[in-house]
Amino acid sequence: MSSIGTRIIEIFKERGMTQKEFSEKTGIPQSTISDWRGKGLNPNVDKIMVICEALSVTPQDLLSGEKSNGNHDVDFLYIDKDSPEYNLVIEYRKLKKEDRMRLIGYMEALKKIDEKHDDKV
């Protein structure tokens, strides 16, 4: 089994990306990337999401070494902390259960309205 660092190098090469391009895209120094292969080191945990974004892979795929083609047992979504969606999730979690259910009902009603509108267009 290859190390995560080696897997990252294999993936960016599969994507036609050079080490320099990968370094520029992630902000990870080329010398660090070289150490992943030469010394068998792995990237710091705080860089995993940046790496996944640069390579268009999920953390699960990267860490497991498997290519899942998007079929995961667990569905998850990454949300940028600076996005309106993040704030929505934070505020949702603060709501009482009955208010959460009311909000979900409202979203379902909005979807139905949008579907009807799309059918008319």
Buried (B, 14 or more C-beta within 10 A) or exposed (E): EEBBBBBBBEBBEEEEBEBEEBBEBBEBEEEBBBBBBEEEBBBEEEBBEBBBEBBEBBEBBBBEBEEEEEEEEEEEEEEEEEEEEEEEEEEEEEEEEEEEEEBEEEEEEEEEEEEEEEEEE
